[in-house]
Amino acid sequence: MSDERKKPLKSFAVGPLRVAMWENPANDGSERTFKSVTISKAYFDKKENAWDRQSVSLNLTGVGCMAALLRRMEEAVVNDGVPF
């Protein structure tokens, strides 16, 4: 493995939130690759006195499901009159 850090194919960030798309090798010994998306949030850990990041990795199906769930939650929040 290379000493260089792998860079995402694309990434977007707003405040402490970030999404990034990665290309990864298949684990079957072939030359195939697959893409995944990481959703992460930076936060300050007071106990460690340092910034840290919490993240989850999703495949394409997971990204579509998460987008649909977030849209539904946004609608629920707006319809319930609860401000962000």
Buried (B, 14 or more C-beta within 10 A) or exposed (E): EEEEEEEBEEBEEEEEEBBBBBEEEEEEEEEEEEEBBBBBEBEEEEEEEEEEEEEEEBEEEBBEEBEEEEEEEEEEEEEEEEEE
